[in-house]
Amino acid sequence: MSTRRTRLGLYGQRLARRYLEEAGYRILAENYRCRWGEIDVVGTQGDCVVFVEVRTRTLGEYGTPEESVTQAKKERLTLLAESFAQEREGLPPERRIDVIAVEVDRRGRLLQLRHIENAVA
């Protein structure tokens, strides 16, 4: 992954985490890794564990952020969520996988942040 792309992704993830915290989510983990890959943010909202994939794009480059979540990625996110839940005891029983789509301009200014709940059903 290129340095520019890495910085953009980390910036988007920071914006997403701040958004979630301000919305009342409690963050349990960031950048959770296992053999299936990585999930960006794991948090709770009430009695629900929420697994969040953050996608960040510069406006006009490579389509919208949410369009980049392929069927294969959705399948990996499901495996990641199951793996996380198996490793942790006492998690709330309800679970969902969300996508946060972050769009910035070429200077890195936030243009739009969209939170898509239950993006992977």
Z-matrix of the N, CA and C atoms (Angstrom, degrees):
N
C 1 1.448
C 2 1.528 1 108.02
N 3 1.309 2 116.80 1 136.17
C 4 1.457 3 120.19 2 -178.02
C 5 1.528 4 110.77 3 -72.57
N 6 1.318 5 115.46 4 159.08
C 7 1.456 6 121.01 5 -179.70
C 8 1.527 7 111.03 6 -61.37
N 9 1.321 8 117.33 7 -43.52
C 10 1.465 9 120.98 8 179.65
C 11 1.531 10 110.71 9 -61.43
N 12 1.307 11 115.07 10 -45.10
C 13 1.465 12 120.19 11 -179.78
C 14 1.531 13 110.97 12 -65.46
N 15 1.325 14 116.76 13 -40.19
C 16 1.464 15 121.24 14 177.88
C 17 1.523 16 110.45 15 -61.84
N 18 1.323 17 116.58 16 -47.43
C 19 1.474 18 120.66 17 179.51
C 20 1.517 19 111.02 18 -61.01
N 21 1.328 20 116.90 19 -41.91
C 22 1.458 21 121.03 20 179.73
C 23 1.528 22 110.28 21 -62.48
N 24 1.328 23 116.98 22 -44.45
C 25 1.456 24 120.98 23 179.05
C 26 1.519 25 112.80 24 -62.86
N 27 1.322 26 116.83 25 -43.71
C 28 1.466 27 120.70 26 178.90
C 29 1.526 28 111.45 27 -65.50
N 30 1.321 29 116.32 28 -38.43
C 31 1.470 30 121.04 29 177.17
C 32 1.526 31 109.93 30 -62.14
N 33 1.317 32 116.94 31 -47.14
C 34 1.456 33 121.17 32 178.50
C 35 1.514 34 111.89 33 -60.76
N 36 1.320 35 116.58 34 -39.71
C 37 1.458 36 120.39 35 179.14
C 38 1.526 37 111.20 36 -65.82
N 39 1.326 38 117.78 37 -39.64
C 40 1.476 39 120.35 38 176.49
C 41 1.527 40 110.72 39 -62.14
N 42 1.342 41 116.53 40 -42.73
C 43 1.463 42 120.11 41 178.29
C 44 1.526 43 110.97 42 -63.17
N 45 1.320 44 116.50 43 -41.55
C 46 1.458 45 121.44 44 -179.78
C 47 1.528 46 110.71 45 -64.97
N 48 1.317 47 117.20 46 -43.72
C 49 1.468 48 120.36 47 179.49
C 50 1.524 49 110.06 48 -61.97
N 51 1.309 50 116.66 49 -45.98
C 52 1.472 51 120.18 50 178.92
C 53 1.527 52 110.29 51 -59.21
N 54 1.316 53 116.81 52 -44.23
C 55 1.463 54 121.75 53 178.31
C 56 1.531 55 110.53 54 -58.26
N 57 1.334 56 116.49 55 -47.93
C 58 1.462 57 120.86 56 -178.87
C 59 1.529 58 111.37 57 -63.04
N 60 1.316 59 117.05 58 -44.33
C 61 1.465 60 120.37 59 179.77
C 62 1.534 61 110.91 60 -62.82
N 63 1.314 62 116.45 61 -42.58
C 64 1.466 63 119.93 62 178.68
C 65 1.527 64 111.82 63 -65.82
N 66 1.338 65 116.67 64 -25.93
C 67 1.468 66 121.66 65 177.86
C 68 1.529 67 112.05 66 -85.32
N 69 1.342 68 117.59 67 1.89
C 70 1.454 69 121.51 68 175.85
C 71 1.520 70 116.04 69 95.59
N 72 1.312 71 118.26 70 7.04
C 73 1.461 72 120.72 71 176.90
C 74 1.529 73 109.12 72 -74.18
N 75 1.324 74 115.29 73 148.12
C 76 1.465 75 121.04 74 173.04
C 77 1.524 76 106.32 75 -105.17
N 78 1.308 77 117.10 76 121.02
C 79 1.468 78 121.71 77 -176.43
C 80 1.533 79 109.39 78 -81.51
N 81 1.323 80 115.81 79 126.39
C 82 1.460 81 122.07 80 178.72
C 83 1.527 82 112.08 81 -97.71
N 84 1.326 83 116.99 82 -35.52
C 85 1.467 84 120.65 83 -176.61
C 86 1.519 85 109.92 84 -160.44
N 87 1.326 86 114.52 85 154.26
C 88 1.462 87 121.92 86 171.76
C 89 1.520 88 107.54 87 -129.39
N 90 1.307 89 115.21 88 145.89
C 91 1.465 90 121.95 89 177.64
C 92 1.528 91 111.80 90 53.24
N 93 1.317 92 115.91 91 46.77
C 94 1.466 93 121.04 92 176.70
C 95 1.526 94 108.25 93 -68.13
N 96 1.330 95 115.42 94 128.46
C 97 1.467 96 120.67 95 -178.32
C 98 1.526 97 110.54 96 -122.42
N 99 1.311 98 113.49 97 143.16
C 100 1.461 99 121.61 98 171.07
C 101 1.526 100 106.64 99 -152.00
N 102 1.300 101 116.77 100 -170.92
C 103 1.471 102 119.58 101 -175.77
C 104 1.521 103 113.30 102 -63.51
N 105 1.332 104 117.79 103 -18.80
C 106 1.467 105 121.54 104 -178.13
C 107 1.526 106 112.61 105 -86.57
N 108 1.338 107 116.59 106 -12.96
C 109 1.462 108 119.76 107 -179.17
C 110 1.508 109 111.43 108 133.92
N 111 1.307 110 116.09 109 -140.41
C 112 1.465 111 121.49 110 -174.87
C 113 1.517 112 110.18 111 -139.18
N 114 1.323 113 114.84 112 142.53
C 115 1.459 114 120.18 113 171.52
C 116 1.519 115 107.01 114 -117.37
N 117 1.317 116 116.28 115 137.58
C 118 1.459 117 120.93 116 -169.49
C 119 1.523 118 113.99 117 -69.15
N 120 1.316 119 116.99 118 -51.69
C 121 1.463 120 120.44 119 -176.13
C 122 1.518 121 109.19 120 -140.34
N 123 1.334 122 115.42 121 138.45
C 124 1.456 123 121.60 122 172.91
C 125 1.521 124 106.54 123 -124.49
N 126 1.319 125 115.96 124 129.41
C 127 1.451 126 119.96 125 179.60
C 128 1.512 127 111.32 126 -146.55
N 129 1.306 128 115.10 127 179.84
C 130 1.459 129 119.80 128 174.80
C 131 1.520 130 108.76 129 -123.04
N 132 1.312 131 113.87 130 145.99
C 133 1.459 132 122.42 131 172.58
C 134 1.521 133 104.53 132 -129.71
N 135 1.315 134 116.13 133 102.80
C 136 1.456 135 119.70 134 -174.76
C 137 1.510 136 110.02 135 61.96
N 138 1.332 137 116.68 136 -124.69
C 139 1.462 138 122.28 137 -179.06
C 140 1.524 139 112.57 138 -97.09
N 141 1.321 140 117.34 139 28.50
C 142 1.462 141 121.58 140 -178.02
C 143 1.527 142 110.04 141 -126.80
N 144 1.331 143 115.85 142 131.35
C 145 1.462 144 120.95 143 171.64
C 146 1.521 145 106.67 144 -87.12
N 147 1.326 146 115.96 145 128.81
C 148 1.458 147 121.28 146 -176.12
C 149 1.530 148 108.97 147 -118.30
N 150 1.319 149 115.16 148 122.02
C 151 1.455 150 122.78 149 176.41
C 152 1.523 151 106.62 150 -99.76
N 153 1.328 152 116.61 151 126.57
C 154 1.462 153 120.18 152 -171.62
C 155 1.523 154 111.17 153 -121.63
N 156 1.317 155 114.72 154 123.16
C 157 1.464 156 122.45 155 171.61
C 158 1.524 157 106.52 156 -97.23
N 159 1.323 158 116.77 157 123.39
C 160 1.464 159 121.88 158 -179.83
C 161 1.523 160 108.00 159 -103.21
N 162 1.318 161 116.15 160 127.36
C 163 1.463 162 121.75 161 177.30
C 164 1.514 163 107.99 162 -122.89
N 165 1.319 164 116.47 163 125.83
C 166 1.457 165 122.36 164 -176.86
C 167 1.516 166 109.48 165 -121.57
N 168 1.311 167 115.67 166 134.51
C 169 1.465 168 121.48 167 178.36
C 170 1.523 169 109.71 168 -138.47
N 171 1.311 170 114.22 169 149.25
C 172 1.457 171 120.67 170 168.93
C 173 1.520 172 106.36 171 -81.23
N 174 1.313 173 117.42 172 133.82
C 175 1.463 174 122.45 173 -175.94
C 176 1.526 175 110.62 174 -48.83
N 177 1.311 176 115.31 175 128.03
C 178 1.454 177 121.02 176 175.90
C 179 1.509 178 115.62 177 87.19
N 180 1.334 179 117.78 178 -6.09
C 181 1.468 180 119.96 179 -180.00
C 182 1.521 181 110.16 180 -101.63
N 183 1.318 182 117.52 181 119.86
C 184 1.457 183 123.98 182 170.88
C 185 1.525 184 114.51 183 63.20
N 186 1.306 185 119.48 184 30.04
C 187 1.457 186 121.53 185 177.27
C 188 1.521 187 112.44 186 80.55
N 189 1.326 188 115.20 187 -170.97
C 190 1.459 189 119.69 188 -179.01
C 191 1.531 190 109.92 189 -80.11
N 192 1.326 191 116.76 190 156.23
C 193 1.470 192 119.00 191 -179.89
C 194 1.531 193 113.11 192 -58.49
N 195 1.325 194 116.93 193 -43.22
C 196 1.461 195 119.06 194 -176.29
C 197 1.528 196 112.67 195 -68.31
N 198 1.329 197 117.49 196 -24.88
C 199 1.465 198 120.62 197 176.93
C 200 1.525 199 111.91 198 -66.15
N 201 1.317 200 116.96 199 -19.08
C 202 1.461 201 120.77 200 -178.05
C 203 1.530 202 112.75 201 -82.65
N 204 1.324 203 117.76 202 -3.07
C 205 1.464 204 120.71 203 177.58
C 206 1.528 205 107.53 204 -88.98
N 207 1.315 206 115.39 205 96.34
C 208 1.464 207 122.22 206 -176.31
C 209 1.530 208 110.97 207 -78.35
N 210 1.316 209 115.64 208 169.82
C 211 1.461 210 120.08 209 176.19
C 212 1.526 211 110.48 210 -60.79
N 213 1.325 212 117.23 211 -39.59
C 214 1.464 213 120.73 212 178.18
C 215 1.528 214 110.62 213 -62.02
N 216 1.330 215 117.24 214 -41.10
C 217 1.462 216 120.95 215 178.25
C 218 1.524 217 110.35 216 -64.99
N 219 1.327 218 117.70 217 -40.55
C 220 1.467 219 121.02 218 178.02
C 221 1.523 220 110.46 219 -60.54
N 222 1.311 221 116.69 220 -40.97
C 223 1.464 222 120.54 221 179.08
C 224 1.527 223 110.76 222 -65.27
N 225 1.337 224 117.28 223 -40.78
C 226 1.466 225 120.75 224 177.55
C 227 1.525 226 110.77 225 -65.69
N 228 1.332 227 117.28 226 -39.46
C 229 1.465 228 120.22 227 178.33
C 230 1.519 229 111.23 228 -60.92
N 231 1.314 230 116.89 229 -38.74
C 232 1.465 231 121.27 230 177.42
C 233 1.529 232 110.04 231 -62.71
N 234 1.321 233 117.19 232 -44.77
C 235 1.468 234 120.91 233 177.83
C 236 1.529 235 111.32 234 -63.94
N 237 1.320 236 116.58 235 -40.40
C 238 1.464 237 121.01 236 177.93
C 239 1.522 238 111.25 237 -62.14
N 240 1.322 239 116.70 238 -44.21
C 241 1.465 240 121.05 239 179.94
C 242 1.529 241 110.27 240 -62.26
N 243 1.322 242 116.54 241 -42.92
C 244 1.467 243 120.50 242 178.57
C 245 1.527 244 110.91 243 -63.51
N 246 1.316 245 116.99 244 -42.03
C 247 1.459 246 121.45 245 179.73
C 248 1.527 247 110.79 246 -63.15
N 249 1.327 248 116.82 247 -46.03
C 250 1.467 249 120.95 248 179.40
C 251 1.520 250 109.99 249 -58.97
N 252 1.324 251 116.61 250 -47.56
C 253 1.464 252 121.46 251 -177.43
C 254 1.531 253 111.38 252 -63.17
N 255 1.323 254 117.58 253 -36.28
C 256 1.464 255 120.86 254 179.72
C 257 1.525 256 111.97 255 -69.39
N 258 1.327 257 116.69 256 -27.92
C 259 1.467 258 120.94 257 -178.51
C 260 1.524 259 112.99 258 -82.96
N 261 1.310 260 117.59 259 -14.57
C 262 1.466 261 121.51 260 -174.30
C 263 1.522 262 110.59 261 -119.87
N 264 1.310 263 115.70 262 131.81
C 265 1.461 264 120.38 263 175.78
C 266 1.520 265 109.27 264 -94.58
N 267 1.323 266 115.27 265 152.93
C 268 1.451 267 120.66 266 172.64
C 269 1.518 268 115.55 267 78.81
N 270 1.323 269 117.50 268 15.78
C 271 1.461 270 119.63 269 177.23
C 272 1.531 271 109.75 270 -76.03
N 273 1.312 272 117.08 271 149.23
C 274 1.468 273 119.14 272 173.70
C 275 1.531 274 109.71 273 -57.02
N 276 1.333 275 117.03 274 148.94
C 277 1.464 276 119.91 275 -175.18
C 278 1.528 277 114.64 276 -72.34
N 279 1.312 278 117.38 277 -29.71
C 280 1.467 279 119.97 278 -178.13
C 281 1.523 280 109.51 279 -78.10
N 282 1.345 281 115.85 280 140.09
C 283 1.471 282 120.71 281 -179.34
C 284 1.518 283 109.81 282 -142.79
N 285 1.335 284 114.80 283 150.33
C 286 1.459 285 119.50 284 173.71
C 287 1.527 286 108.56 285 -153.28
N 288 1.333 287 114.54 286 161.50
C 289 1.467 288 121.55 287 177.96
C 290 1.515 289 107.85 288 -118.54
N 291 1.331 290 115.62 289 122.41
C 292 1.460 291 123.05 290 -179.22
C 293 1.523 292 110.02 291 -112.30
N 294 1.315 293 115.17 292 162.21
C 295 1.460 294 122.15 293 170.66
C 296 1.517 295 107.66 294 -123.26
N 297 1.319 296 116.00 295 134.90
C 298 1.461 297 120.42 296 170.45
C 299 1.521 298 106.51 297 -111.84
N 300 1.327 299 114.82 298 119.30
C 301 1.460 300 122.41 299 -179.31
C 302 1.525 301 108.47 300 -100.74
N 303 1.316 302 116.09 301 121.47
C 304 1.465 303 122.32 302 -178.27
C 305 1.520 304 108.32 303 -115.13
N 306 1.321 305 115.98 304 127.46
C 307 1.468 306 120.67 305 174.79
C 308 1.513 307 108.98 306 -119.12
N 309 1.322 308 115.31 307 132.39
C 310 1.458 309 121.88 308 178.81
C 311 1.523 310 109.13 309 -125.68
N 312 1.338 311 115.31 310 160.20
C 313 1.460 312 117.99 311 174.83
C 314 1.522 313 108.98 312 -85.20
N 315 1.307 314 116.74 313 -179.88
C 316 1.467 315 120.63 314 -176.21
C 317 1.523 316 113.40 315 -64.51
N 318 1.325 317 117.10 316 -17.75
C 319 1.465 318 120.98 317 177.20
C 320 1.525 319 111.82 318 -92.18
N 321 1.330 320 116.00 319 -1.42
C 322 1.454 321 120.04 320 178.76
C 323 1.515 322 114.87 321 89.98
N 324 1.316 323 117.05 322 8.50
C 325 1.469 324 119.76 323 179.04
C 326 1.526 325 109.69 324 -80.34
N 327 1.312 326 115.35 325 135.72
C 328 1.461 327 120.90 326 -179.73
C 329 1.523 328 110.16 327 -64.11
N 330 1.320 329 115.87 328 125.93
C 331 1.459 330 121.47 329 175.73
C 332 1.524 331 110.71 330 -102.09
N 333 1.337 332 114.98 331 -41.63
C 334 1.460 333 118.35 332 -176.68
C 335 1.518 334 109.97 333 -158.87
N 336 1.329 335 114.95 334 142.11
C 337 1.454 336 121.85 335 173.62
C 338 1.524 337 106.08 336 -130.16
N 339 1.333 338 115.10 337 121.03
C 340 1.466 339 120.65 338 -179.96
C 341 1.520 340 109.18 339 -116.64
N 342 1.320 341 115.24 340 130.14
C 343 1.465 342 121.03 341 178.45
C 344 1.514 343 107.82 342 -106.30
N 345 1.322 344 116.84 343 113.94
C 346 1.450 345 122.62 344 -179.08
C 347 1.523 346 107.96 345 -105.40
N 348 1.331 347 116.04 346 105.15
C 349 1.452 348 120.41 347 179.99
C 350 1.526 349 110.19 348 -78.52
N 351 1.330 350 115.52 349 148.57
C 352 1.475 351 120.97 350 -179.46
C 353 1.522 352 112.45 351 52.12
N 354 1.315 353 116.02 352 42.61
C 355 1.468 354 121.05 353 -178.48
C 356 1.524 355 111.34 354 -68.78
N 357 1.308 356 116.23 355 -22.86
C 358 1.459 357 121.09 356 178.09
C 359 1.519 358 106.94 357 -121.57
N 360 1.311 359 115.57 358 108.82
C 361 1.472 360 118.86 359 -177.38
C 362 1.505 361 111.55 360 -109.62
